Amino acid sequence: MKGRTENELGRLGFKQSYNFRPGIMKPSPGQRNPKTWQRILVPIFSLLMPRSTCRMQEMGLAMINSVLKSYSKRTLEVKDIKILARG
């Protein structure tokens, strides 16, 4: 369903469109009310699978930079999000 939706959005004719696939989102420092499972499991996932996790701040920066600077891919995985977040 996700791929189908992304393909349909790509056909709408926008000059640029990006599909973000952030993987496992790490709670940000100071974030209010992270779920108990997030506080326990996400740090473990971050250590075991660092290529599958990103922070909310990285996601936001990647979204901003995708519009300001463009990017070669339409579907952005965690690796691409981290690259775009660095600017």
C-alpha positions in Angstrom: 0.0 0.0 0.0 2.8 2.4 0.8 4.5 1.9 -2.5 1.3 2.3 -4.4 0.5 5.5 -2.6 4.0 6.9 -3.3 3.6 6.0 -7.0 0.2 7.7 -7.2 1.6 10.9 -5.6 4.5 10.8 -8.1 2.0 10.9 -10.9 0.2 14.0 -9.7 2.7 16.2 -11.7 4.4 18.1 -8.9 7.8 19.6 -9.8 9.3 17.8 -6.8 7.9 15.2 -4.4 9.7 13.1 -1.9 8.6 10.1 0.1 10.3 9.7 3.5 10.8 6.3 5.1 12.3 7.1 8.5 12.4 3.6 9.9 12.5 3.6 13.7 12.3 7.1 15.2 14.4 7.8 18.2 12.8 9.9 20.9 14.4 13.4 21.0 16.0 14.8 24.1 13.3 16.6 26.1 10.5 14.9 24.2 7.4 14.7 26.2 5.6 11.4 26.9 7.7 8.9 24.9 6.1 5.5 25.3 7.7 3.1 27.7 8.6 0.7 24.9 10.4 3.6 23.0 12.5 4.4 26.0 13.5 0.8 26.5 13.7 -0.7 23.0 14.7 2.1 20.7 18.2 2.6 22.3 18.8 -1.1 21.8 17.7 -0.9 18.1 20.0 2.1 17.7 23.0 0.1 18.8 22.1 -3.1 16.9 20.7 -1.5 13.8 22.0 2.1 13.4 21.0 2.2 9.8 17.4 1.7 10.7 17.0 4.5 13.1 16.9 8.3 12.9 16.0 11.2 15.1 13.0 13.5 14.6 15.5 16.4 14.2 17.2 14.6 11.3 13.9 14.0 9.7 12.9 17.6 10.0 16.2 18.9 8.6 16.0 16.4 5.7 12.6 17.5 4.8 13.7 21.2 4.8 16.9 20.4 2.8 15.0 18.3 0.3 13.0 21.3 -0.7 15.9 23.8 -0.5 18.6 21.8 -2.1 16.8 19.0 -3.9 17.9 15.3 -3.9 18.5 12.7 -6.5 16.0 10.2 -5.2 12.3 10.5 -4.7 12.0 7.8 -2.0 14.3 8.5 0.9 15.4 5.8 3.3 17.1 6.3 6.6 20.5 6.6 4.9 19.3 9.3 2.6 17.5 11.1 5.5 20.8 11.3 7.4 22.7 12.6 4.4 20.1 15.3 3.7 20.0 16.3 7.4 23.7 17.1 7.3 23.0 19.6 4.5 
